[in-house]
Every structure is written in C-alpha cells, then in structure tokens.
Amino acid sequence: MDKPIVLIMCGGKSLRLWPLTEYKSKNFFDIFGFSPLEDTIKRFLKITSTENIFLIANIKEKDAFSQLKIIKKENIIFEPESKNTSAAILFSLFNLKKIFGDDKVLIITPVDHLIKKENNFYKSIISAIKIAKSGYICTIGINPIYPTPNFGYIQIDKKLDDGSFSIKRFIEKPTRLTAQDLIKRQDSFYNSGIFISLLSTLDKEYRQYYPFYEDFNKLFTSETISNEHLKALYKKIEDLSFDETIMEKTKKAKLIKGEFYWKDFGSWHAIYQILDKDKYGNVKKGKVFIYNGENNLIYLKNPKKKILVLGLKDIFFIDADDYILLSNRSNLDTLKLALKEFKIK
C-alpha cells in the first residue's frame, strides 16, 4: 500500500479542559501518564513513515513543539492563530501539495483520541483509503454509547455497494435530548473527526465551498509567503469548522463504521472515564483523601497541597495555578458557555 500522509490537528483551544488548558494544551497533558500527541503519532507510524506525518499547531506553542523528538521539525506547520479546522486543514493542504502533488491520500485526525483494538482501527483506515481513492471524503463513525452534547453526530442514509454509507446530515453537539433521540433511531454515530481523502479531492471541494479558498490560493501562488501576509489573511477569515464548510455541503461524503474502542478525551467527562478510580468511583490526582464520597474527580497540581473531601458525590474539583474549577457532573457541559462570561469579569 502506498503510504498515506497523516495530518494531526493540534491547534484546538481545549476549553472543555479548563483550567489546565490555561497553561498547557491537551497536546502535552501529563495527566494520563502518557502524551496524547506522542501516542497519536506512534499509532500512525504503524501504517506510514515519519516523513509522512505532519502536525498543524498554533505558533504560541512553538517552543513546546520544538522539544518533540518523535517528529521531524520541518513537518510541523504553524498557524499564526487558531481559526478552527477549515483554515487549519486548508493551510496544511497547500503546504502538503507543494511537497507531494495532488494524488496522495491524506488522513486527517484529531490529537485527543484514545483508541484500543488497534487492528480493527487499521482495518477501518484501510477501507476508508480505498473509498478515498475513488474521489470521496470518507469519515469513520463511532457507535454511540450514551447521549452527550460534547460530541458531534453523523446521521447516515443508505448502505452502499462498497460497504460504506451515504450521509444524511451532520449534527454538531446537539442537546442531550436530541442526542438521546439520535441514538434511539439507530442510524447515527459519533463524529470521530477522522477524515480520509485524496489531496486533489479536498482541493476541489474547498475551491467550491470555502469562501476564503482564493485568498489562500493567491498567497501560495505568490513568489513569497511572508508572515505578515499570513497573519493578515488569518485576521480576515472567519472561524469555521471543516464539518460546516465542507462535510455538510459536499456530495463526496461517505461514512464507514468504526468497530474499535474509541474515546475522545477532550472533556472532563471523558478524563473521568479514562483514568483509574478507587472502589468508590473516585479519581484522585495529588494528596487527596475522600471520606464517604463517590464518583468525584479531584485534581491538585501542587504536590505539597492536601485536600480532605467529605461526603461529596459527582463533584469535579480542578485546582490549577491561578484558577479553580468546581462543578457538579451535570453542569460540566456548560463550561465553555460559562467561561465566556467568567473571562470578562
């Protein structure tokens, strides 16, 4: 198999993991006992080469990325600021076309996934690559386990001859009630955020649907690409996701089912599910003593600090350098909304 290109999306703001992401992005979290970024790179090294793995990241994290030993420095693409996934992917696409031309397969993947049953994962990727070579943008849908507004959903339409499904619609982070309805219908999947396509297919779809395609095209066809011109372009463009710009409009979208263990650890809900718990369902990081409490997540960054927790249930307490998050489990979904008001106080 011709080795695909892999683009790892590393530029998200990670607001659902505040306050820790006030200081460090989820790319370099050490809360798991492993690096999410390095884990993602190693996963794809089993199907491609180091030369074919690229990162798209925010220039603000350049120093942190410069410490990476597992990836080639020239394979890290830096954006002047984060303007969501549409801009990040197109900026990467123009860089990749200069290196590889138009005919290579590109796998686009988020950085914040925990994947087990990797043999099944690779089978899904290989199936998606076959579909992508026929001129489609193939995504992988994950069987939903529980209704949550933290994930996007994809509703399928018909099963096709190649084993994939046509897509009826994308639903971006619905309410919990809507998510419950989608799961009951048994025709909807979590949106994994993994997309596989030929570079040429992506270029055509961006040219047709993305309002700022020509601005990028002019920049990359000019004799020189200065940082000043790039910054000016990013100031101009809108904050748009790849789903809303391309996937919700394209006639080239297909989905295959992912028959592997998948977890998005981009929220405190997911962190709780992933990390080890005591016999009462508590996750404890630091010098934490919980008396008569259950299903809590208590995180202390300061190794000298101690905390005594009495009789609490379903509480999330995250103690960082300058900020503390205190929430019950049911209100965590409002974190991003609450931060908008909190930040202006």
LINZI-V339167 format. One record per residue. N is the residue number from 1. RES is the residue in three letters. PSI is psi in whole degrees, -180 to 180 (none if undefined). D_FIRST is the distance of its C-alpha to the first C-alpha in Angstrom with 2 decimals. Layout:
N/RES/PSI/D_FIRST, N/RES/PSI/D_FIRST
//
This chain:
1/MET/132/0.00, 2/ASP/127/3.79, 3/LYS/127/5.97, 4/PRO/164/8.49, 5/ILE/144/12.20, 6/VAL/129/14.48, 7/LEU/117/18.14, 8/ILE/123/20.60, 9/MET/112/23.91, 10/CYS/11/26.70, 11/GLY/7/29.66, 12/GLY/158/31.34, 13/LYS/-19/35.03, 14/SER/42/34.82, 15/LEU/-27/38.32, 16/ARG/-6/37.95, 17/LEU/22/37.97, 18/TRP/146/41.13, 19/PRO/-3/43.13, 20/LEU/-32/40.65, 21/THR/2/38.55, 22/GLU/-23/41.69, 23/TYR/-28/40.93, 24/LYS/133/37.24, 25/SER/166/34.22, 26/LYS/-14/32.14, 27/ASN/-33/29.44, 28/PHE/22/31.72, 29/PHE/137/33.60, 30/ASP/10/34.79, 31/ILE/-23/36.32, 32/PHE/-18/33.46, 33/GLY/2/33.54, 34/PHE/162/30.06, 35/SER/119/28.70, 36/PRO/-40/26.83, 37/LEU/-49/25.01, 38/GLU/-36/23.98, 39/ASP/-41/22.98, 40/THR/-43/20.62, 41/ILE/-47/19.09, 42/LYS/-35/18.64, 43/ARG/-42/17.01, 44/PHE/-14/14.11, 45/LEU/-15/13.96, 46/LYS/-14/12.39, 47/ILE/-2/9.06, 48/THR/-178/9.55, 49/SER/164/12.15, 50/THR/-38/15.84, 51/GLU/-23/15.82, 52/ASN/3/13.70, 53/ILE/125/16.06, 54/PHE/150/19.18, 55/LEU/142/22.37, 56/ILE/121/24.91, 57/ALA/170/28.32, 58/ASN/137/32.04, 59/ILE/-24/33.88, 60/LYS/-22/36.49, 61/GLU/20/34.15, 62/LYS/-41/33.31, 63/ASP/-43/35.28, 64/ALA/-43/33.55, 65/PHE/-27/30.04, 66/SER/-17/31.21, 67/GLN/-10/31.64, 68/LEU/131/27.99, 69/LYS/-18/26.70, 70/ILE/-11/23.17, 71/ILE/149/22.04, 72/LYS/134/22.64, 73/LYS/-37/25.82, 74/GLU/-8/24.69, 75/ASN/9/21.89, 76/ILE/118/24.64, 77/ILE/125/25.88, 78/PHE/128/29.47, 79/GLU/147/31.26, 80/PRO/-25/35.05, 81/GLU/165/35.59, 82/SER/122/33.89, 83/LYS/39/34.02, 84/ASN/180/31.69, 85/THR/-25/28.05, 86/SER/-50/28.41, 87/ALA/-42/29.52, 88/ALA/-44/27.18, 89/ILE/-42/24.02, 90/LEU/-42/25.43, 91/PHE/-44/26.59, 92/SER/-41/23.14, 93/LEU/-46/21.63, 94/PHE/-38/24.02, 95/ASN/-41/23.27, 96/LEU/-35/19.48, 97/LYS/-33/20.03, 98/LYS/-30/22.14, 99/ILE/-44/19.39, 100/PHE/-11/16.25, 101/GLY/-152/17.89, 102/ASP/-13/17.23, 103/ASP/3/13.86, 104/LYS/151/11.60, 105/VAL/135/10.90, 106/LEU/130/13.49, 107/ILE/121/14.19, 108/ILE/128/17.97, 109/THR/142/19.58, 110/PRO/166/23.15, 111/VAL/-17/24.19, 112/ASP/52/26.62, 113/HIS/137/24.72, 114/LEU/122/25.24, 115/ILE/130/22.54, 116/LYS/175/22.97, 117/LYS/55/21.32, 118/GLU/-29/18.07, 119/ASN/-40/16.20, 120/ASN/-35/17.23, 121/PHE/-46/16.29, 122/TYR/-34/12.61, 123/LYS/-41/12.83, 124/SER/-42/14.44, 125/ILE/-44/11.95, 126/ILE/-41/9.07, 127/SER/-42/11.90, 128/ALA/-35/12.97, 129/ILE/-41/9.83, 130/LYS/-42/10.24, 131/ILE/-41/13.86, 132/ALA/-36/13.53, 133/LYS/-14/11.94, 134/SER/9/15.23, 135/GLY/21/17.26, 136/TYR/163/18.15, 137/ILE/110/18.62, 138/CYS/133/17.65, 139/THR/164/19.46, 140/ILE/122/19.80, 141/GLY/142/23.35, 142/ILE/131/25.03, 143/ASN/123/27.82, 144/PRO/138/31.01, 145/ILE/-40/33.22, 146/TYR/154/36.26, 147/PRO/130/37.53, 148/THR/141/37.24, 149/PRO/2/37.75, 150/ASN/-15/35.44, 151/PHE/156/32.22, 152/GLY/160/31.24, 153/TYR/153/30.77, 154/ILE/124/28.88, 155/GLN/125/30.71, 156/ILE/165/28.74, 157/ASP/-86/30.14, 158/LYS/149/28.70, 159/LYS/136/25.94, 160/LEU/168/23.74, 161/ASP/-27/22.30, 162/ASP/9/18.66, 163/GLY/-6/19.93, 164/SER/-179/20.31, 165/PHE/143/23.73, 166/SER/158/25.50, 167/ILE/130/27.24, 168/LYS/-49/31.01, 169/ARG/159/31.66, 170/PHE/137/30.92, 171/ILE/111/33.74, 172/GLU/112/33.93, 173/LYS/71/35.68, 174/PRO/172/38.26, 175/THR/164/41.50, 176/ARG/-37/41.52, 177/LEU/-42/43.38, 178/THR/-40/40.87, 179/ALA/-40/38.03, 180/GLN/-43/40.03, 181/ASP/-41/40.36, 182/LEU/-41/36.64, 183/ILE/-39/35.85, 184/LYS/-34/38.62, 185/ARG/-21/37.17, 186/GLN/29/33.98, 187/ASP/19/31.94, 188/SER/151/30.97, 189/PHE/155/28.44, 190/TYR/142/28.35, 191/ASN/111/26.39, 192/SER/-21/23.78, 193/GLY/9/23.39, 194/ILE/127/19.57, 195/PHE/138/18.27, 196/ILE/128/14.88, 197/SER/159/15.13, 198/LEU/148/14.44, 199/LEU/-40/16.82, 200/SER/-38/18.69, 201/THR/-46/19.37, 202/LEU/-43/20.75, 203/ASP/-45/22.82, 204/LYS/-43/24.38, 205/GLU/-39/25.26, 206/TYR/-43/26.74, 207/ARG/-35/28.70, 208/GLN/-37/30.14, 209/TYR/-20/30.95, 210/TYR/121/31.32, 211/PRO/-15/34.87, 212/PHE/15/34.13, 213/TYR/-48/31.18, 214/GLU/-29/33.48, 215/ASP/-43/34.92, 216/PHE/-42/31.56, 217/ASN/-44/30.84, 218/LYS/-40/34.24, 219/LEU/-44/33.72, 220/PHE/-16/30.43, 221/THR/-2/31.77, 222/SER/165/34.92, 223/GLU/-36/35.47, 224/THR/147/35.50, 225/ILE/101/34.33, 226/SER/154/37.07, 227/ASN/-34/37.15, 228/GLU/-43/40.27, 229/HIS/-38/38.67, 230/LEU/-44/35.74, 231/LYS/-41/38.26, 232/ALA/-39/40.33, 233/LEU/-44/37.43, 234/TYR/-30/36.61, 235/LYS/-30/40.31, 236/LYS/-39/40.27, 237/ILE/156/37.29, 238/GLU/160/37.61, 239/ASP/99/36.09, 240/LEU/141/33.60, 241/SER/157/30.67, 242/PHE/-36/27.32, 243/ASP/-51/28.18, 244/GLU/-31/31.55, 245/THR/-47/30.56, 246/ILE/-58/27.35, 247/MET/-32/26.41, 248/GLU/-12/29.98, 249/LYS/-30/30.33, 250/THR/150/27.10, 251/LYS/5/26.69, 252/LYS/11/22.90, 253/ALA/135/22.76, 254/LYS/158/21.27, 255/LEU/140/21.24, 256/ILE/150/19.58, 257/LYS/136/21.50, 258/GLY/113/20.47, 259/GLU/55/21.62, 260/PHE/165/21.81, 261/TYR/128/24.64, 262/TRP/134/24.85, 263/LYS/127/27.70, 264/ASP/115/28.44, 265/PHE/41/30.80, 266/GLY/18/32.09, 267/SER/163/35.61, 268/TRP/-31/38.38, 269/HIS/-49/38.08, 270/ALA/-39/34.52, 271/ILE/-44/35.58, 272/TYR/-44/38.35, 273/GLN/-32/36.08, 274/ILE/-41/33.68, 275/LEU/155/36.29, 276/ASP/146/38.41, 277/LYS/157/41.76, 278/ASP/-177/45.13, 279/LYS/-11/46.76, 280/TYR/10/48.16, 281/GLY/17/44.86, 282/ASN/138/45.53, 283/VAL/125/42.98, 284/LYS/127/44.82, 285/LYS/115/43.80, 286/GLY/-168/46.64, 287/LYS/84/50.18, 288/VAL/129/50.45, 289/PHE/122/52.97, 290/ILE/122/52.95, 291/TYR/121/56.04, 292/ASN/42/56.10, 293/GLY/157/53.02, 294/GLU/152/49.73, 295/ASN/35/46.30, 296/ASN/158/46.73, 297/LEU/114/44.40, 298/ILE/120/46.44, 299/TYR/124/44.87, 300/LEU/122/46.95, 301/LYS/-37/45.57, 302/ASN/115/48.78, 303/PRO/-14/48.83, 304/LYS/-19/52.66, 305/LYS/144/53.20, 306/LYS/150/54.01, 307/ILE/138/54.12, 308/LEU/123/56.02, 309/VAL/125/54.89, 310/LEU/119/57.41, 311/GLY/25/56.87, 312/LEU/152/53.98, 313/LYS/135/51.30, 314/ASP/39/48.07, 315/ILE/138/48.74, 316/PHE/118/46.21, 317/PHE/111/47.79, 318/ILE/112/45.71, 319/ASP/106/47.82, 320/ALA/-168/46.38, 321/ASP/-55/48.25, 322/ASP/-8/50.03, 323/TYR/153/49.08, 324/ILE/134/49.29, 325/LEU/126/47.64, 326/LEU/118/49.71, 327/SER/149/48.65, 328/ASN/162/48.84, 329/ARG/-41/45.62, 330/SER/-19/46.42, 331/ASN/-1/46.82, 332/LEU/-29/43.59, 333/ASP/-16/42.02, 334/THR/6/44.64, 335/LEU/-48/43.76, 336/LYS/-40/42.16, 337/LEU/-44/45.13, 338/ALA/-35/47.66, 339/LEU/-33/46.22, 340/LYS/-42/46.95, 341/GLU/-38/50.64, 342/PHE/-40/50.70, 343/LYS/-21/49.40, 344/ILE/1/52.29, 345/LYS/none/55.02
//
